[in-house]
Amino acid sequence: MASESADVVEDMAIIAGVIPVDLTIEERRASLSDMAKRYGPAAAPVARVDERLIAGPGGPLSLRIYHPVSQRPGARIMVQFHGGGWALGGPSTYELQSRAICAASETVLVDLDYRLAPEHKFPAAIDDCMAALRWSLEFAGDLGLPDDRAIVVGDSAGGYLAALVCQMAPALVAGQVLIYPVLTVGRGNDRSSRRSLGSGEYFLTFDAITNAEYEFFEGVGVKGADGPSPLLADAHVLATLPPTLIILAGMDPLVDEGLEYAERLRLAGAPVRQLVEEGAIHGFVLFSGAITAGMKCFAEIGAFVRNC
């Protein structure tokens, strides 16, 4: 493991552990928020940040909207679905990452505060993401931006949400950015990287992955089964997908499924660019203030978005 990643994991163990699953849900949410602020990048400049409430399928949804200092002509609006195992995270936790992506991409970024597990089970988050995507396209039109398609971005569990949304509504998506995404449910536990890299040495643990899956899917008929896994989509579905950027960490329990998804997209004829930071851990983009490999990913995202 690269020295920066090792230093961060060691520091996390001293400060707050690696968010053990036996903490209360409130403690786990606070822990991720503290880590994102402690190890996140410096606050990138944006023109302004707006808060907006919109009608959602389960009640009002909160959005945080980042406007770039310099809006690139013709740029498509971005919609971000945050990570955190479907149970942690939110716009406040992800503020530094959101600012960095907005600044690098030179376009408006809408960050969704979707309903979290375990209070809200699948498919609540998916429904919220679809509502936010459709609203964002209407909002783009109000801003004079292209209103036919958006770019979706998600990391970890948010990458799962982004990948599913893209498969469900490819006509509304011009590109997808998947950052160390969760791409399988249930059967994904059989992939070797989840076991070999999930002991706790590399931040994300196997137990945390399975616990997140339990909290999100328990009682809705997919626990222990294939479930709605983006990786297992039919080839004809994958062939309809827009350009994809997949950013992976070499020391991440989720790396195998990310590599496999990139290959399945290629075989289906969908355009895909794959970036693997070999010595990095899961979360390295969120923690890019301490793990500098994460900083170059913002430039990669910006370049990808400019070509969508």
Order of alpha helices (4+ residues) and beta strands (2+ residues): alpha-alpha-beta-beta-beta-alpha-beta-alpha-beta-alpha-beta-alpha-alpha-alpha-beta-alpha-beta-alpha
